Amino acid sequence: MIKNFEVPSHISSHVEKVILSEGMKWTFRRYTISTESTKQFNKKYKISKKIGNYKILEKCWFQKVILSKDQFDKDLFREMKSLQDFIALKVIEKPVEVVRVYTNIFLYSSENGISQPHVDIEDDNYISCVYYVNNSSGDTIIFDDRKNIVKSIPPKKGTGVLFDSNMLHSGSYPKEENEPRFVMNFLFRYV
């Protein structure tokens, strides 16, 4: 399942204002997934250094964890409640609970590359969401089991894509130097 959506402008403007605020504290990340996990994952899914025309690049990026099993930013979670509710009630339209919420910044790359392809969780009972906070380049790419591109979704402020959490996917890096790619990643569990 892959489903694109658009949120009302009052929600997207609020999310952009909060996420892009100067007071936001970001954590530097070197890898999409840990080096050892990458080796195991690439072996299991038979991923080499390229998928199609895309070179797999591990570039530095920044992240803010809003909700995970180890961290919870109560204030920021509350700020994102209208977006979470819209996705759950108007887009998914089935009973779900939010399990994980991150927001990420991906920076410019002159190479035609993608971040480490991965699945969010290997379980049919979960659904992933990538929400685009701002306009930028740097598509989200979803692959089938044979690593063929099923869908490439360009980031547009106020839009997003839902897909089964066990689908292989990746983000490509922005092509414009002064337009970082701000996304929010949600993991929902069906209840």
C-alpha positions in Angstrom: 0.0 0.0 0.0 1.3 3.4 -1.0 -0.9 6.5 -0.5 -0.1 10.2 -1.1 -1.9 12.9 0.9 -2.1 16.6 1.5 -2.9 18.3 4.8 -4.8 21.6 5.3 -2.6 24.7 5.0 -3.2 25.8 8.6 -1.6 22.5 9.8 1.3 22.6 7.3 2.1 26.2 8.2 2.1 25.5 11.9 4.3 22.4 11.5 6.8 24.3 9.3 6.9 27.2 11.8 7.7 24.9 14.7 10.2 22.6 12.9 12.1 25.4 11.2 12.3 27.6 14.3 15.7 28.7 15.5 15.1 27.2 18.9 14.9 23.6 17.6 17.7 21.5 19.0 19.0 18.9 16.4 21.3 15.9 16.9 24.0 15.2 14.4 23.9 11.8 12.8 26.6 10.1 10.8 24.6 7.1 9.4 21.0 6.3 8.5 21.3 3.0 10.4 24.4 1.8 12.4 27.3 0.4 10.4 26.8 -3.1 11.8 23.1 -3.0 11.1 23.8 -1.8 7.6 26.1 -4.7 6.9 23.5 -7.2 8.1 20.7 -5.5 6.3 22.6 -5.2 3.0 23.5 -8.9 3.2 19.9 -9.9 3.9 18.4 -7.7 1.2 21.3 -8.2 -1.2 22.0 -4.4 -1.5 25.3 -3.3 -3.0 26.6 0.2 -3.4 24.0 1.1 -6.0 20.3 0.6 -6.7 19.3 1.5 -10.3 20.9 4.8 -11.2 21.3 5.8 -7.5 24.5 5.5 -5.6 24.0 4.8 -1.9 25.6 7.6 0.0 26.0 7.9 3.7 26.1 11.6 4.3 25.8 13.4 7.6 22.3 14.6 8.6 20.5 16.0 11.6 17.6 14.5 13.6 15.2 15.5 16.3 13.5 12.5 18.1 10.0 13.4 19.2 8.8 9.9 20.2 10.7 6.6 20.4 10.9 3.8 22.9 13.7 5.7 24.7 12.8 9.4 24.2 9.7 11.6 24.4 9.6 15.3 23.8 6.1 16.0 25.3 5.9 19.6 24.2 6.9 19.0 20.6 4.6 15.9 20.5 1.7 18.1 21.6 2.7 20.7 18.9 2.4 18.0 16.2 -0.9 16.6 17.5 -3.0 18.2 14.8 -0.8 16.7 12.1 -0.8 13.2 13.8 -4.5 13.3 14.2 -5.1 14.3 10.6 -2.9 11.5 9.3 -4.5 8.9 11.6 -8.2 10.0 11.2 -8.4 11.4 7.7 -5.6 9.5 5.8 -5.2 6.1 7.4 -8.9 5.9 8.4 -8.3 2.9 10.6 -7.6 2.7 14.3 -3.9 3.3 14.9 -1.5 4.5 17.5 1.6 6.5 16.9 4.7 4.5 17.9 7.6 6.7 16.7 8.1 10.2 15.4 11.3 11.8 14.2 12.1 14.9 12.2 15.1 14.9 9.9 17.2 17.4 7.9 19.0 16.1 4.9 21.6 18.4 3.3 22.7 19.1 -0.3 24.6 16.5 -2.3 26.1 17.1 -5.7 26.0 13.4 -6.4 22.8 11.5 -7.6 22.6 9.6 -4.4 20.2 8.2 -1.8 20.5 7.4 1.9 20.8 3.8 3.0 17.7 1.9 1.8 15.9 0.3 4.7 12.6 -1.0 6.1 11.2 0.7 9.2 10.0 -2.5 10.7 9.5 -6.0 9.3 5.9 -6.4 10.5 2.6 -6.2 8.5 0.9 -4.4 11.4 2.7 -1.1 10.9 2.4 1.8 8.5 5.1 4.4 7.9 4.6 8.0 6.9 7.0 10.6 5.5 5.6 14.1 5.8 7.3 17.0 3.9 7.8 20.0 6.1 9.1 22.3 3.4 9.5 22.5 -0.4 12.8 21.1 -1.5 14.3 18.5 -3.9 15.2 15.0 -2.7 12.5 12.5 -3.5 11.4 9.6 -1.2 11.9 6.4 -3.2 10.0 3.2 -2.5 11.3 -0.1 -3.9 9.7 -3.5 -4.5 11.2 -6.8 -3.4 13.5 -6.9 -6.4 14.8 -3.4 -5.7 12.9 -1.8 -8.6 11.5 1.7 -8.0 7.8 1.5 -7.4 7.3 5.1 -6.6 9.4 8.3 -6.3 7.7 11.0 -4.3 9.0 14.6 -4.6 8.9 16.7 -1.4 6.3 19.4 -1.4 5.4 21.3 1.7 2.2 20.0 3.4 2.2 16.7 1.6 3.2 13.2 2.6 3.2 9.5 1.7 2.0 6.5 3.6 3.3 3.0 2.9 3.6 -0.4 4.6 6.5 -0.2 7.1 8.1 -3.4 5.6 8.6 -1.8 2.2 12.2 -1.0 1.2 12.6 2.8 0.9 15.1 5.6 0.9 15.4 9.4 0.7 17.4 11.1 -2.0 19.5 14.1 -1.1 18.5 17.7 -2.1 20.1 19.0 -5.3 19.8 22.7 -4.2 22.6 23.9 -1.9 20.4 26.3 0.1 17.3 24.1 0.4 17.7 21.4 3.0 15.1 18.6 3.0 13.0 18.7 6.2 10.8 15.7 6.8 8.9 14.1 9.6 8.8 10.3 9.9 5.9 8.6 11.7 5.5 5.0 12.5 1.9 3.9 13.3 0.7 0.6 14.6 -2.8 -0.8 13.7 -4.8 -1.4 16.9 
